[in-house]
Amino acid sequence: MGKKNLQLECMFLFQANPKLKLSANEIGTKLGRNNEEVQQILEILIHQGIIEQSKDADGAVFCYKEPATIVEFGVNNKLEKL
């Protein structure tokens, strides 16, 4: 399987489990991939803002980064006569 497939698998893994925090090795085990392949994809996903890396007692962990939501409301500044 190619890098694009692994990238999609990683994205789906985190989107389906947004609270999930895993090491690169744990992600590789879940997806049946080697650590080197996974690490390359994780770097791409971090750069794209899809996941983020943090540290816990055991080392680096990766988790889903919720997209920012911006809501705009249009307001009519003119008062209308009733």
N, C-alpha and C positions, 0 to 999 in steps of 0.2 A: 504494500500500500504506500501511496505517496505522502508527501508532507501536507498537502491540502487536506487529505482525508484525516490525518492525525490532528491537524488544526481544527477541523470541524468536530471531531470526536471530543477534543478538549473543551471546545466552546460549549457543546451540548452537555457535557458532564457538569460543568459549572452552572450553566443556565438552568438545568434541571434540578440542581442542588445548590441554590445560591448561598447557603450558609456553610458549605463544605470548605474545609481548610486542609490541604494535603501537601506533602512534600513532593518533589519531582519524582522520587523513587516510588512513592505510593500511587501517584498518577500513572506512572509507567506500568506498575503491577495491575492496576484496575483496567488499563487499556491494552495490556499484553504487549507493551513496547519497551525498548531499552531506554535507559536513563539519558543517554546522549541525544537520541531523537527527541525525547520529551523536552529536555532542557532547551533545545533550539526553538521548539514551537512555543514554549512558555515565554521566552524572550520576545518573540514576535507578538504574542498576545498582550504582554505587558506594554510594549511599545504602542500597540493599537488602543490601549486603554480598556481592554476587555477583562483582564484580570490584574490583580495587584499582588506584590510580594511583601511579606512581612516576616518577622522572626518570632519564633516561640522558643521554649526551653531546648528543643531538639534541633533547631536550626531554621532554615528558610521554609516557609509554607506559602502556598498560593491560594487565592480565593477570588471569587467573582467580584467584579467591581460594578455596582449598580450604575446604570447610565444616569446622568443628570437629566432631570425633567424640568423644562422651562415652560411655564404656562403664561400666556399673555391674554389679557382681557381688554377688549376694546370698550372704551367708555365714551358715550356721546356727551360732549362738553356743552351742548346747547340745551337750554330748558325749553320744553314745548308747552304751549298754552293748552289748557284743557277746555 
